[in-house]
Amino acid sequence: MRPDPDVVARRIHDALVLVHLRTDGIYEMNSTAARVWELLSESCDDAQIRARLLEEFEVAPEVLEREIAQALAVFREAQLVTEDPRA
């Protein structure tokens, strides 16, 4: 999975805002979802994302798993990501 090329991400103060240029959808990400987005943008896979977030956030692994799953579900539902053909 990788960010759709029609999605623009911008930091506004402490928030990450995603704008989908095809749908005109605007999404404000919480800190976990923002970091997942940044790592997807760096071409990290699922395992790398989980490992990095466990290092960066003080949270129980099961809570982090739920947050990552929720973020990815939002990304998919809003068509903010595409499946990576290299996968």
N, CA, C and O atoms as a Maestro MAE file, in Angstrom:
{
 s_m_m2io_version
 :::
 2.0.0
}

f_m_ct {
 s_m_title
 :::
 protein
 m_atom[348] {
  # First column is atom index #
  i_m_mmod_type
  r_m_x_coord
  r_m_y_coord
  r_m_z_coord
  i_m_residue_number
  s_m_chain_name
  s_m_pdb_residue_name
  s_m_pdb_atom_name
  i_m_atomic_number
  :::
  1 25 0.843 -1.166 0.000 1 A "MET " " N  " 7
  2 3 0.000 0.000 0.000 1 A "MET " " CA " 6
  3 2 0.897 1.240 0.000 1 A "MET " " C  " 6
  4 15 1.943 1.275 0.648 1 A "MET " " O  " 8
  5 25 0.460 2.240 -0.736 2 A "ARG " " N  " 7
  6 3 1.215 3.501 -0.782 2 A "ARG " " CA " 6
  7 2 0.228 4.647 -0.969 2 A "ARG " " C  " 6
  8 15 -0.900 4.425 -1.409 2 A "ARG " " O  " 8
  9 25 0.640 5.870 -0.641 3 A "PRO " " N  " 7
  10 3 -0.253 7.014 -0.823 3 A "PRO " " CA " 6
  11 2 -0.642 7.178 -2.293 3 A "PRO " " C  " 6
  12 15 0.188 7.032 -3.190 3 A "PRO " " O  " 8
  13 25 -1.905 7.481 -2.518 4 A "ASP " " N  " 7
  14 3 -2.382 7.767 -3.874 4 A "ASP " " CA " 6
  15 2 -1.703 9.039 -4.354 4 A "ASP " " C  " 6
  16 15 -1.591 9.994 -3.586 4 A "ASP " " O  " 8
  17 25 -1.246 9.080 -5.603 5 A "PRO " " N  " 7
  18 3 -0.566 10.277 -6.106 5 A "PRO " " CA " 6
  19 2 -1.466 11.514 -6.157 5 A "PRO " " C  " 6
  20 15 -0.963 12.632 -6.261 5 A "PRO " " O  " 8
  21 25 -2.785 11.330 -6.085 6 A "ASP " " N  " 7
  22 3 -3.706 12.460 -6.094 6 A "ASP " " CA " 6
  23 2 -4.007 12.990 -4.694 6 A "ASP " " C  " 6
  24 15 -4.926 13.790 -4.516 6 A "ASP " " O  " 8
  25 25 -3.241 12.551 -3.706 7 A "VAL " " N  " 7
  26 3 -3.431 13.024 -2.334 7 A "VAL " " CA " 6
  27 2 -2.238 13.884 -1.939 7 A "VAL " " C  " 6
  28 15 -1.081 13.492 -2.092 7 A "VAL " " O  " 8
  29 25 -2.552 15.061 -1.429 8 A "VAL " " N  " 7
  30 3 -1.531 16.001 -0.969 8 A "VAL " " CA " 6
  31 2 -1.575 16.035 0.551 8 A "VAL " " C  " 6
  32 15 -2.647 16.161 1.144 8 A "VAL " " O  " 8
  33 25 -0.419 15.924 1.175 9 A "ALA " " N  " 7
  34 3 -0.325 15.973 2.637 9 A "ALA " " CA " 6
  35 2 0.406 17.243 3.048 9 A "ALA " " C  " 6
  36 15 1.431 17.605 2.470 9 A "ALA " " O  " 8
  37 25 -0.146 17.918 4.065 10 A "ARG " " N  " 7
  38 3 0.481 19.140 4.572 10 A "ARG " " CA " 6
  39 2 0.383 19.168 6.088 10 A "ARG " " C  " 6
  40 15 -0.656 18.847 6.665 10 A "ARG " " O  " 8
  41 25 1.469 19.553 6.715 11 A "ARG " " N  " 7
  42 3 1.466 19.775 8.162 11 A "ARG " " CA " 6
  43 2 0.951 21.191 8.408 11 A "ARG " " C  " 6
  44 15 1.419 22.157 7.807 11 A "ARG " " O  " 8
  45 25 -0.010 21.283 9.295 12 A "ILE " " N  " 7
  46 3 -0.524 22.585 9.728 12 A "ILE " " CA " 6
  47 2 -0.444 22.571 11.243 12 A "ILE " " C  " 6
  48 15 -1.257 21.940 11.918 12 A "ILE " " O  " 8
  49 25 0.545 23.273 11.764 13 A "HIS " " N  " 7
  50 3 0.864 23.239 13.190 13 A "HIS " " CA " 6
  51 2 1.169 21.792 13.579 13 A "HIS " " C  " 6
  52 15 2.102 21.200 13.037 13 A "HIS " " O  " 8
  53 25 0.413 21.218 14.497 14 A "ASP " " N  " 7
  54 3 0.674 19.841 14.935 14 A "ASP " " CA " 6
  55 2 -0.152 18.809 14.176 14 A "ASP " " C  " 6
  56 15 -0.031 17.612 14.436 14 A "ASP " " O  " 8
  57 25 -0.978 19.248 13.254 15 A "ALA " " N  " 7
  58 3 -1.871 18.333 12.535 15 A "ALA " " CA " 6
  59 2 -1.330 18.011 11.147 15 A "ALA " " C  " 6
  60 15 -0.614 18.805 10.537 15 A "ALA " " O  " 8
  61 25 -1.693 16.827 10.668 16 A "LEU " " N  " 7
  62 3 -1.420 16.462 9.282 16 A "LEU " " CA " 6
  63 2 -2.760 16.443 8.565 16 A "LEU " " C  " 6
  64 15 -3.688 15.745 8.972 16 A "LEU " " O  " 8
  65 25 -2.845 17.210 7.504 17 A "VAL " " N  " 7
  66 3 -4.076 17.293 6.726 17 A "VAL " " CA " 6
  67 2 -3.813 16.675 5.361 17 A "VAL " " C  " 6
  68 15 -2.823 16.987 4.700 17 A "VAL " " O  " 8
  69 25 -4.729 15.783 4.949 18 A "LEU " " N  " 7
  70 3 -4.657 15.149 3.637 18 A "LEU " " CA " 6
  71 2 -5.784 15.702 2.782 18 A "LEU " " C  " 6
  72 15 -6.926 15.802 3.231 18 A "LEU " " O  " 8
  73 25 -5.458 16.058 1.552 19 A "VAL " " N  " 7
  74 3 -6.466 16.541 0.605 19 A "VAL " " CA " 6
  75 2 -6.427 15.632 -0.610 19 A "VAL " " C  " 6
  76 15 -5.394 15.488 -1.263 19 A "VAL " " O  " 8
  77 25 -7.568 15.018 -0.904 20 A "HIS " " N  " 7
  78 3 -7.673 14.152 -2.082 20 A "HIS " " CA " 6
  79 2 -8.135 15.036 -3.242 20 A "HIS " " C  " 6
  80 15 -9.271 15.511 -3.253 20 A "HIS " " O  " 8
  81 25 -7.264 15.249 -4.201 21 A "LEU " " N  " 7
  82 3 -7.532 16.191 -5.288 21 A "LEU " " CA " 6
  83 2 -8.647 15.744 -6.224 21 A "LEU " " C  " 6
  84 15 -9.320 16.588 -6.817 21 A "LEU " " O  " 8
  85 25 -8.861 14.428 -6.372 22 A "ARG " " N  " 7
  86 3 -9.942 13.944 -7.243 22 A "ARG " " CA " 6
  87 2 -11.311 14.067 -6.594 22 A "ARG " " C  " 6
  88 15 -12.296 14.379 -7.262 22 A "ARG " " O  " 8
  89 25 -11.370 13.820 -5.284 23 A "THR " " N  " 7
  90 3 -12.664 13.797 -4.602 23 A "THR " " CA " 6
  91 2 -12.941 15.065 -3.802 23 A "THR " " C  " 6
  92 15 -14.055 15.262 -3.317 23 A "THR " " O  " 8
  93 25 -11.943 15.918 -3.662 24 A "ASP " " N  " 7
  94 3 -12.027 17.125 -2.829 24 A "ASP " " CA " 6
  95 2 -12.217 16.800 -1.349 24 A "ASP " " C  " 6
  96 15 -12.617 17.667 -0.573 24 A "ASP " " O  " 8
  97 25 -11.934 15.563 -0.953 25 A "GLY " " N  " 7
  98 3 -12.028 15.185 0.454 25 A "GLY " " CA " 6
  99 2 -10.862 15.759 1.236 25 A "GLY " " C  " 6
  100 15 -9.727 15.786 0.761 25 A "GLY " " O  " 8
  101 25 -11.161 16.217 2.445 26 A "ILE " " N  " 7
  102 3 -10.145 16.775 3.336 26 A "ILE " " CA " 6
  103 2 -10.191 15.980 4.636 26 A "ILE " " C  " 6
  104 15 -11.264 15.789 5.209 26 A "ILE " " O  " 8
  105 25 -9.026 15.514 5.107 27 A "TYR " " N  " 7
  106 3 -8.948 14.638 6.270 27 A "TYR " " CA " 6
  107 2 -7.859 15.138 7.202 27 A "TYR " " C  " 6
  108 15 -6.733 15.389 6.774 27 A "TYR " " O  " 8
  109 25 -8.196 15.283 8.480 28 A "GLU " " N  " 7
  110 3 -7.207 15.642 9.489 28 A "GLU " " CA " 6
  111 2 -6.854 14.381 10.270 28 A "GLU " " C  " 6
  112 15 -7.737 13.699 10.791 28 A "GLU " " O  " 8
  113 25 -5.580 14.080 10.346 29 A "MET " " N  " 7
  114 3 -5.110 12.847 10.965 29 A "MET " " CA " 6
  115 2 -4.686 13.075 12.411 29 A "MET " " C  " 6
  116 15 -4.095 14.103 12.742 29 A "MET " " O  " 8
  117 25 -5.000 12.091 13.279 30 A "ASN " " N  " 7
  118 3 -4.454 12.148 14.632 30 A "ASN " " CA " 6
  119 2 -2.968 11.791 14.550 30 A "ASN " " C  " 6
  120 15 -2.465 11.482 13.470 30 A "ASN " " O  " 8
  121 25 -2.273 11.831 15.671 31 A "SER " " N  " 7
  122 3 -0.816 11.650 15.629 31 A "SER " " CA " 6
  123 2 -0.414 10.268 15.121 31 A "SER " " C  " 6
  124 15 0.563 10.147 14.383 31 A "SER " " O  " 8
  125 25 -1.150 9.225 15.503 32 A "THR " " N  " 7
  126 3 -0.817 7.878 15.031 32 A "THR " " CA " 6
  127 2 -1.054 7.752 13.534 32 A "THR " " C  " 6
  128 15 -0.184 7.276 12.804 32 A "THR " " O  " 8
  129 25 -2.224 8.174 13.073 33 A "ALA " " N  " 7
  130 3 -2.531 8.090 11.642 33 A "ALA " " CA " 6
  131 2 -1.568 8.932 10.825 33 A "ALA " " C  " 6
  132 15 -1.169 8.538 9.729 33 A "ALA " " O  " 8
  133 25 -1.195 10.083 11.348 34 A "ALA " " N  " 7
  134 3 -0.234 10.940 10.642 34 A "ALA " " CA " 6
  135 2 1.101 10.223 10.477 34 A "ALA " " C  " 6
  136 15 1.710 10.267 9.408 34 A "ALA " " O  " 8
  137 25 1.549 9.568 11.533 35 A "ARG " " N  " 7
  138 3 2.833 8.866 11.452 35 A "ARG " " CA " 6
  139 2 2.737 7.657 10.520 35 A "ARG " " C  " 6
  140 15 3.684 7.370 9.788 35 A "ARG " " O  " 8
  141 25 1.606 6.947 10.538 36 A "VAL " " N  " 7
  142 3 1.406 5.831 9.599 36 A "VAL " " CA " 6
  143 2 1.505 6.376 8.175 36 A "VAL " " C  " 6
  144 15 2.166 5.773 7.329 36 A "VAL " " O  " 8
  145 25 0.857 7.504 7.903 37 A "TRP " " N  " 7
  146 3 0.895 8.112 6.567 37 A "TRP " " CA " 6
  147 2 2.334 8.444 6.166 37 A "TRP " " C  " 6
  148 15 2.761 8.150 5.050 37 A "TRP " " O  " 8
  149 25 3.071 9.056 7.085 38 A "GLU " " N  " 7
  150 3 4.460 9.419 6.787 38 A "GLU " " CA " 6
  151 2 5.303 8.181 6.468 38 A "GLU " " C  " 6
  152 15 6.123 8.201 5.550 38 A "GLU " " O  " 8
  153 25 5.097 7.118 7.224 39 A "LEU " " N  " 7
  154 3 5.860 5.895 6.982 39 A "LEU " " CA " 6
  155 2 5.452 5.221 5.677 39 A "LEU " " C  " 6
  156 15 6.298 4.669 4.974 39 A "LEU " " O  " 8
  157 25 4.155 5.261 5.346 40 A "LEU " " N  " 7
  158 3 3.724 4.760 4.032 40 A "LEU " " CA " 6
  159 2 4.398 5.567 2.923 40 A "LEU " " C  " 6
  160 15 4.799 5.014 1.898 40 A "LEU " " O  " 8
  161 25 4.517 6.860 3.133 41 A "SER " " N  " 7
  162 3 5.159 7.742 2.148 41 A "SER " " CA " 6
  163 2 6.636 7.421 1.977 41 A "SER " " C  " 6
  164 15 7.226 7.710 0.936 41 A "SER " " O  " 8
  165 25 7.229 6.823 3.003 42 A "GLU " " N  " 7
  166 3 8.636 6.410 2.946 42 A "GLU " " CA " 6
  167 2 8.781 4.981 2.428 42 A "GLU " " C  " 6
  168 15 9.869 4.409 2.482 42 A "GLU " " O  " 8
  169 25 7.684 4.403 1.926 43 A "SER " " N  " 7
  170 3 7.658 3.036 1.390 43 A "SER " " CA " 6
  171 2 7.874 1.956 2.436 43 A "SER " " C  " 6
  172 15 8.365 0.875 2.112 43 A "SER " " O  " 8
  173 25 7.516 2.231 3.690 44 A "CYS " " N  " 7
  174 3 7.606 1.209 4.731 44 A "CYS " " CA " 6
  175 2 6.473 0.204 4.557 44 A "CYS " " C  " 6
  176 15 5.365 0.568 4.165 44 A "CYS " " O  " 8
  177 25 6.756 -1.054 4.849 45 A "ASP " " N  " 7
  178 3 5.710 -2.075 4.807 45 A "ASP " " CA " 6
  179 2 5.054 -2.176 6.184 45 A "ASP " " C  " 6
  180 15 5.445 -1.473 7.116 45 A "ASP " " O  " 8
  181 25 4.062 -3.048 6.305 46 A "ASP " " N  " 7
  182 3 3.300 -3.176 7.554 46 A "ASP " " CA " 6
  183 2 4.205 -3.471 8.752 46 A "ASP " " C  " 6
  184 15 4.064 -2.850 9.805 46 A "ASP " " O  " 8
  185 25 5.118 -4.402 8.594 47 A "ALA " " N  " 7
  186 3 5.995 -4.781 9.703 47 A "ALA " " CA " 6
  187 2 6.892 -3.615 10.116 47 A "ALA " " C  " 6
  188 15 7.107 -3.392 11.308 47 A "ALA " " O  " 8
  189 25 7.410 -2.880 9.153 48 A "GLN " " N  " 7
  190 3 8.263 -1.740 9.464 48 A "GLN " " CA " 6
  191 2 7.462 -0.640 10.167 48 A "GLN " " C  " 6
  192 15 7.962 -0.001 11.093 48 A "GLN " " O  " 8
  193 25 6.239 -0.425 9.734 49 A "ILE " " N  " 7
  194 3 5.391 0.589 10.364 49 A "ILE " " CA " 6
  195 2 5.148 0.221 11.824 49 A "ILE " " C  " 6
  196 15 5.302 1.059 12.713 49 A "ILE " " O  " 8
  197 25 4.770 -1.022 12.067 50 A "ARG " " N  " 7
  198 3 4.507 -1.456 13.444 50 A "ARG " " CA " 6
  199 2 5.751 -1.316 14.321 50 A "ARG " " C  " 6
  200 15 5.671 -0.817 15.443 50 A "ARG " " O  " 8
  201 25 6.885 -1.752 13.811 51 A "ALA " " N  " 7
  202 3 8.127 -1.682 14.586 51 A "ALA " " CA " 6
  203 2 8.497 -0.240 14.913 51 A "ALA " " C  " 6
  204 15 8.857 0.066 16.050 51 A "ALA " " O  " 8
  205 25 8.411 0.640 13.933 52 A "ARG " " N  " 7
  206 3 8.767 2.045 14.153 52 A "ARG " " CA " 6
  207 2 7.825 2.705 15.152 52 A "ARG " " C  " 6
  208 15 8.267 3.450 16.027 52 A "ARG " " O  " 8
  209 25 6.516 2.431 15.023 53 A "LEU " " N  " 7
  210 3 5.562 3.062 15.928 53 A "LEU " " CA " 6
  211 2 5.723 2.541 17.356 53 A "LEU " " C  " 6
  212 15 5.549 3.297 18.311 53 A "LEU " " O  " 8
  213 25 6.053 1.264 17.509 54 A "LEU " " N  " 7
  214 3 6.304 0.741 18.851 54 A "LEU " " CA " 6
  215 2 7.511 1.414 19.491 54 A "LEU " " C  " 6
  216 15 7.545 1.595 20.708 54 A "LEU " " O  " 8
  217 25 8.495 1.784 18.688 55 A "GLU " " N  " 7
  218 3 9.658 2.513 19.197 55 A "GLU " " CA " 6
  219 2 9.314 3.958 19.554 55 A "GLU " " C  " 6
  220 15 9.834 4.504 20.526 55 A "GLU " " O  " 8
  221 25 8.437 4.572 18.764 56 A "GLU " " N  " 7
  222 3 8.169 6.005 18.884 56 A "GLU " " CA " 6
  223 2 7.059 6.369 19.870 56 A "GLU " " C  " 6
  224 15 7.082 7.457 20.445 56 A "GLU " " O  " 8
  225 25 6.092 5.479 20.074 57 A "PHE " " N  " 7
  226 3 4.947 5.774 20.934 57 A "PHE " " CA " 6
  227 2 4.976 4.879 22.161 57 A "PHE " " C  " 6
  228 15 5.318 3.700 22.071 57 A "PHE " " O  " 8
  229 25 4.619 5.439 23.303 58 A "GLU " " N  " 7
  230 3 4.493 4.650 24.523 58 A "GLU " " CA " 6
  231 2 3.055 4.154 24.595 58 A "GLU " " C  " 6
  232 15 2.176 4.821 25.141 58 A "GLU " " O  " 8
  233 25 2.835 2.972 24.033 59 A "VAL " " N  " 7
  234 3 1.488 2.407 23.955 59 A "VAL " " CA " 6
  235 2 1.610 0.888 23.928 59 A "VAL " " C  " 6
  236 15 2.596 0.335 23.440 59 A "VAL " " O  " 8
  237 25 0.589 0.230 24.462 60 A "ALA " " N  " 7
  238 3 0.574 -1.236 24.441 60 A "ALA " " CA " 6
  239 2 0.466 -1.710 22.990 60 A "ALA " " C  " 6
  240 15 -0.238 -1.093 22.190 60 A "ALA " " O  " 8
  241 25 1.152 -2.793 22.648 61 A "PRO " " N  " 7
  242 3 1.120 -3.292 21.266 61 A "PRO " " CA " 6
  243 2 -0.287 -3.539 20.728 61 A "PRO " " C  " 6
  244 15 -0.556 -3.251 19.562 61 A "PRO " " O  " 8
  245 25 -1.187 -4.065 21.555 62 A "GLU " " N  " 7
  246 3 -2.543 -4.344 21.070 62 A "GLU " " CA " 6
  247 2 -3.321 -3.051 20.783 62 A "GLU " " C  " 6
  248 15 -4.149 -3.009 19.873 62 A "GLU " " O  " 8
  249 25 -3.052 -2.011 21.558 63 A "VAL " " N  " 7
  250 3 -3.692 -0.713 21.295 63 A "VAL " " CA " 6
  251 2 -3.144 -0.134 19.997 63 A "VAL " " C  " 6
  252 15 -3.895 0.387 19.172 63 A "VAL " " O  " 8
  253 25 -1.847 -0.230 19.826 64 A "LEU " " N  " 7
  254 3 -1.231 0.273 18.597 64 A "LEU " " CA " 6
  255 2 -1.758 -0.472 17.377 64 A "LEU " " C  " 6
  256 15 -2.029 0.146 16.348 64 A "LEU " " O  " 8
  257 25 -1.905 -1.786 17.479 65 A "GLU " " N  " 7
  258 3 -2.440 -2.575 16.364 65 A "GLU " " CA " 6
  259 2 -3.818 -2.060 15.938 65 A "GLU " " C  " 6
  260 15 -4.096 -1.917 14.747 65 A "GLU " " O  " 8
  261 25 -4.677 -1.784 16.927 66 A "ARG " " N  " 7
  262 3 -6.020 -1.264 16.620 66 A "ARG " " CA " 6
  263 2 -5.941 0.094 15.937 66 A "ARG " " C  " 6
  264 15 -6.663 0.356 14.976 66 A "ARG " " O  " 8
  265 25 -5.054 0.960 16.442 67 A "GLU " " N  " 7
  266 3 -4.921 2.307 15.861 67 A "GLU " " CA " 6
  267 2 -4.402 2.241 14.429 67 A "GLU " " C  " 6
  268 15 -4.882 2.969 13.559 67 A "GLU " " O  " 8
  269 25 -3.433 1.380 14.185 68 A "ILE " " N  " 7
  270 3 -2.906 1.220 12.829 68 A "ILE " " CA " 6
  271 2 -3.999 0.680 11.906 68 A "ILE " " C  " 6
  272 15 -4.183 1.184 10.798 68 A "ILE " " O  " 8
  273 25 -4.714 -0.331 12.357 69 A "ALA " " N  " 7
  274 3 -5.793 -0.917 11.549 69 A "ALA " " CA " 6
  275 2 -6.860 0.127 11.234 69 A "ALA " " C  " 6
  276 15 -7.357 0.185 10.110 69 A "ALA " " O  " 8
  277 25 -7.211 0.946 12.214 70 A "GLN " " N  " 7
  278 3 -8.206 1.997 11.984 70 A "GLN " " CA " 6
  279 2 -7.709 3.013 10.964 70 A "GLN " " C  " 6
  280 15 -8.457 3.423 10.076 70 A "GLN " " O  " 8
  281 25 -6.453 3.419 11.088 71 A "ALA " " N  " 7
  282 3 -5.889 4.384 10.151 71 A "ALA " " CA " 6
  283 2 -5.893 3.820 8.735 71 A "ALA " " C  " 6
  284 15 -6.294 4.503 7.793 71 A "ALA " " O  " 8
  285 25 -5.447 2.578 8.584 72 A "LEU " " N  " 7
  286 3 -5.409 1.968 7.249 72 A "LEU " " CA " 6
  287 2 -6.812 1.795 6.675 72 A "LEU " " C  " 6
  288 15 -7.015 1.944 5.470 72 A "LEU " " O  " 8
  289 25 -7.777 1.483 7.534 73 A "ALA " " N  " 7
  290 3 -9.168 1.354 7.069 73 A "ALA " " CA " 6
  291 2 -9.691 2.699 6.554 73 A "ALA " " C  " 6
  292 15 -10.366 2.749 5.526 73 A "ALA " " O  " 8
  293 25 -9.386 3.769 7.254 74 A "VAL " " N  " 7
  294 3 -9.795 5.108 6.802 74 A "VAL " " CA " 6
  295 2 -9.113 5.436 5.482 74 A "VAL " " C  " 6
  296 15 -9.754 5.933 4.556 74 A "VAL " " O  " 8
  297 25 -7.826 5.163 5.393 75 A "PHE " " N  " 7
  298 3 -7.089 5.440 4.155 75 A "PHE " " CA " 6
  299 2 -7.711 4.693 2.976 75 A "PHE " " C  " 6
  300 15 -7.903 5.265 1.903 75 A "PHE " " O  " 8
  301 25 -8.025 3.411 3.183 76 A "ARG " " N  " 7
  302 3 -8.620 2.617 2.098 76 A "ARG " " CA " 6
  303 2 -10.018 3.124 1.741 76 A "ARG " " C  " 6
  304 15 -10.322 3.333 0.566 76 A "ARG " " O  " 8
  305 25 -10.860 3.320 2.744 77 A "GLU " " N  " 7
  306 3 -12.243 3.742 2.512 77 A "GLU " " CA " 6
  307 2 -12.311 5.081 1.782 77 A "GLU " " C  " 6
  308 15 -13.166 5.282 0.920 77 A "GLU " " O  " 8
  309 25 -11.413 5.986 2.128 78 A "ALA " " N  " 7
  310 3 -11.389 7.308 1.507 78 A "ALA " " CA " 6
  311 2 -10.585 7.321 0.207 78 A "ALA " " C  " 6
  312 15 -10.438 8.366 -0.427 78 A "ALA " " O  " 8
  313 25 -10.070 6.165 -0.184 79 A "GLN " " N  " 7
  314 3 -9.277 6.033 -1.404 79 A "GLN " " CA " 6
  315 2 -8.029 6.924 -1.377 79 A "GLN " " C  " 6
  316 15 -7.629 7.492 -2.393 79 A "GLN " " O  " 8
  317 25 -7.435 7.028 -0.205 80 A "LEU " " N  " 7
  318 3 -6.219 7.826 -0.040 80 A "LEU " " CA " 6
  319 2 -4.967 7.036 -0.386 80 A "LEU " " C  " 6
  320 15 -3.888 7.607 -0.547 80 A "LEU " " O  " 8
  321 25 -5.113 5.711 -0.502 81 A "VAL " " N  " 7
  322 3 -3.974 4.842 -0.809 81 A "VAL " " CA " 6
  323 2 -4.317 3.954 -1.999 81 A "VAL " " C  " 6
  324 15 -5.479 3.751 -2.350 81 A "VAL " " O  " 8
  325 25 -3.266 3.443 -2.596 82 A "THR " " N  " 7
  326 3 -3.413 2.437 -3.657 82 A "THR " " CA " 6
  327 2 -2.559 1.239 -3.251 82 A "THR " " C  " 6
  328 15 -1.625 1.365 -2.458 82 A "THR " " O  " 8
  329 25 -2.889 0.098 -3.796 83 A "GLU " " N  " 7
  330 3 -2.081 -1.090 -3.519 83 A "GLU " " CA " 6
  331 2 -0.756 -0.950 -4.266 83 A "GLU " " C  " 6
  332 15 -0.726 -0.565 -5.435 83 A "GLU " " O  " 8
  333 25 0.313 -1.263 -3.590 84 A "ASP " " N  " 7
  334 3 1.644 -1.134 -4.162 84 A "ASP " " CA " 6
  335 2 1.876 -2.303 -5.124 84 A "ASP " " C  " 6
  336 15 1.845 -3.459 -4.702 84 A "ASP " " O  " 8
  337 25 2.109 -2.016 -6.419 85 A "PRO " " N  " 7
  338 3 2.315 -3.100 -7.377 85 A "PRO " " CA " 6
  339 2 3.598 -3.901 -7.119 85 A "PRO " " C  " 6
  340 15 3.762 -5.002 -7.644 85 A "PRO " " O  " 8
  341 25 4.500 -3.344 -6.312 86 A "ARG " " N  " 7
  342 3 5.747 -4.058 -5.998 86 A "ARG " " CA " 6
  343 2 5.523 -5.124 -4.944 86 A "ARG " " C  " 6
  344 15 6.377 -5.988 -4.744 86 A "ARG " " O  " 8
  345 25 4.367 -5.074 -4.255 87 A "ALA " " N  " 7
  346 3 4.126 -6.019 -3.149 87 A "ALA " " CA " 6
  347 2 3.794 -7.406 -3.663 87 A "ALA " " C  " 6
  348 15 3.564 -8.320 -2.870 87 A "ALA " " O  " 8
  :::
 }
 m_bond[347] {
  # First column is bond index #
  i_m_from
  i_m_to
  i_m_order
  :::
  1 1 2 1
  2 2 3 1
  3 3 4 2
  4 3 5 1
  5 5 6 1
  6 6 7 1
  7 7 8 2
  8 7 9 1
  9 9 10 1
  10 10 11 1
  11 11 12 2
  12 11 13 1
  13 13 14 1
  14 14 15 1
  15 15 16 2
  16 15 17 1
  17 17 18 1
  18 18 19 1
  19 19 20 2
  20 19 21 1
  21 21 22 1
  22 22 23 1
  23 23 24 2
  24 23 25 1
  25 25 26 1
  26 26 27 1
  27 27 28 2
  28 27 29 1
  29 29 30 1
  30 30 31 1
  31 31 32 2
  32 31 33 1
  33 33 34 1
  34 34 35 1
  35 35 36 2
  36 35 37 1
  37 37 38 1
  38 38 39 1
  39 39 40 2
  40 39 41 1
  41 41 42 1
  42 42 43 1
  43 43 44 2
  44 43 45 1
  45 45 46 1
  46 46 47 1
  47 47 48 2
  48 47 49 1
  49 49 50 1
  50 50 51 1
  51 51 52 2
  52 51 53 1
  53 53 54 1
  54 54 55 1
  55 55 56 2
  56 55 57 1
  57 57 58 1
  58 58 59 1
  59 59 60 2
  60 59 61 1
  61 61 62 1
  62 62 63 1
  63 63 64 2
  64 63 65 1
  65 65 66 1
  66 66 67 1
  67 67 68 2
  68 67 69 1
  69 69 70 1
  70 70 71 1
  71 71 72 2
  72 71 73 1
  73 73 74 1
  74 74 75 1
  75 75 76 2
  76 75 77 1
  77 77 78 1
  78 78 79 1
  79 79 80 2
  80 79 81 1
  81 81 82 1
  82 82 83 1
  83 83 84 2
  84 83 85 1
  85 85 86 1
  86 86 87 1
  87 87 88 2
  88 87 89 1
  89 89 90 1
  90 90 91 1
  91 91 92 2
  92 91 93 1
  93 93 94 1
  94 94 95 1
  95 95 96 2
  96 95 97 1
  97 97 98 1
  98 98 99 1
  99 99 100 2
  100 99 101 1
  101 101 102 1
  102 102 103 1
  103 103 104 2
  104 103 105 1
  105 105 106 1
  106 106 107 1
  107 107 108 2
  108 107 109 1
  109 109 110 1
  110 110 111 1
  111 111 112 2
  112 111 113 1
  113 113 114 1
  114 114 115 1
  115 115 116 2
  116 115 117 1
  117 117 118 1
  118 118 119 1
  119 119 120 2
  120 119 121 1
  121 121 122 1
  122 122 123 1
  123 123 124 2
  124 123 125 1
  125 125 126 1
  126 126 127 1
  127 127 128 2
  128 127 129 1
  129 129 130 1
  130 130 131 1
  131 131 132 2
  132 131 133 1
  133 133 134 1
  134 134 135 1
  135 135 136 2
  136 135 137 1
  137 137 138 1
  138 138 139 1
  139 139 140 2
  140 139 141 1
  141 141 142 1
  142 142 143 1
  143 143 144 2
  144 143 145 1
  145 145 146 1
  146 146 147 1
  147 147 148 2
  148 147 149 1
  149 149 150 1
  150 150 151 1
  151 151 152 2
  152 151 153 1
  153 153 154 1
  154 154 155 1
  155 155 156 2
  156 155 157 1
  157 157 158 1
  158 158 159 1
  159 159 160 2
  160 159 161 1
  161 161 162 1
  162 162 163 1
  163 163 164 2
  164 163 165 1
  165 165 166 1
  166 166 167 1
  167 167 168 2
  168 167 169 1
  169 169 170 1
  170 170 171 1
  171 171 172 2
  172 171 173 1
  173 173 174 1
  174 174 175 1
  175 175 176 2
  176 175 177 1
  177 177 178 1
  178 178 179 1
  179 179 180 2
  180 179 181 1
  181 181 182 1
  182 182 183 1
  183 183 184 2
  184 183 185 1
  185 185 186 1
  186 186 187 1
  187 187 188 2
  188 187 189 1
  189 189 190 1
  190 190 191 1
  191 191 192 2
  192 191 193 1
  193 193 194 1
  194 194 195 1
  195 195 196 2
  196 195 197 1
  197 197 198 1
  198 198 199 1
  199 199 200 2
  200 199 201 1
  201 201 202 1
  202 202 203 1
  203 203 204 2
  204 203 205 1
  205 205 206 1
  206 206 207 1
  207 207 208 2
  208 207 209 1
  209 209 210 1
  210 210 211 1
  211 211 212 2
  212 211 213 1
  213 213 214 1
  214 214 215 1
  215 215 216 2
  216 215 217 1
  217 217 218 1
  218 218 219 1
  219 219 220 2
  220 219 221 1
  221 221 222 1
  222 222 223 1
  223 223 224 2
  224 223 225 1
  225 225 226 1
  226 226 227 1
  227 227 228 2
  228 227 229 1
  229 229 230 1
  230 230 231 1
  231 231 232 2
  232 231 233 1
  233 233 234 1
  234 234 235 1
  235 235 236 2
  236 235 237 1
  237 237 238 1
  238 238 239 1
  239 239 240 2
  240 239 241 1
  241 241 242 1
  242 242 243 1
  243 243 244 2
  244 243 245 1
  245 245 246 1
  246 246 247 1
  247 247 248 2
  248 247 249 1
  249 249 250 1
  250 250 251 1
  251 251 252 2
  252 251 253 1
  253 253 254 1
  254 254 255 1
  255 255 256 2
  256 255 257 1
  257 257 258 1
  258 258 259 1
  259 259 260 2
  260 259 261 1
  261 261 262 1
  262 262 263 1
  263 263 264 2
  264 263 265 1
  265 265 266 1
  266 266 267 1
  267 267 268 2
  268 267 269 1
  269 269 270 1
  270 270 271 1
  271 271 272 2
  272 271 273 1
  273 273 274 1
  274 274 275 1
  275 275 276 2
  276 275 277 1
  277 277 278 1
  278 278 279 1
  279 279 280 2
  280 279 281 1
  281 281 282 1
  282 282 283 1
  283 283 284 2
  284 283 285 1
  285 285 286 1
  286 286 287 1
  287 287 288 2
  288 287 289 1
  289 289 290 1
  290 290 291 1
  291 291 292 2
  292 291 293 1
  293 293 294 1
  294 294 295 1
  295 295 296 2
  296 295 297 1
  297 297 298 1
  298 298 299 1
  299 299 300 2
  300 299 301 1
  301 301 302 1
  302 302 303 1
  303 303 304 2
  304 303 305 1
  305 305 306 1
  306 306 307 1
  307 307 308 2
  308 307 309 1
  309 309 310 1
  310 310 311 1
  311 311 312 2
  312 311 313 1
  313 313 314 1
  314 314 315 1
  315 315 316 2
  316 315 317 1
  317 317 318 1
  318 318 319 1
  319 319 320 2
  320 319 321 1
  321 321 322 1
  322 322 323 1
  323 323 324 2
  324 323 325 1
  325 325 326 1
  326 326 327 1
  327 327 328 2
  328 327 329 1
  329 329 330 1
  330 330 331 1
  331 331 332 2
  332 331 333 1
  333 333 334 1
  334 334 335 1
  335 335 336 2
  336 335 337 1
  337 337 338 1
  338 338 339 1
  339 339 340 2
  340 339 341 1
  341 341 342 1
  342 342 343 1
  343 343 344 2
  344 343 345 1
  345 345 346 1
  346 346 347 1
  347 347 348 2
  :::
 }
}
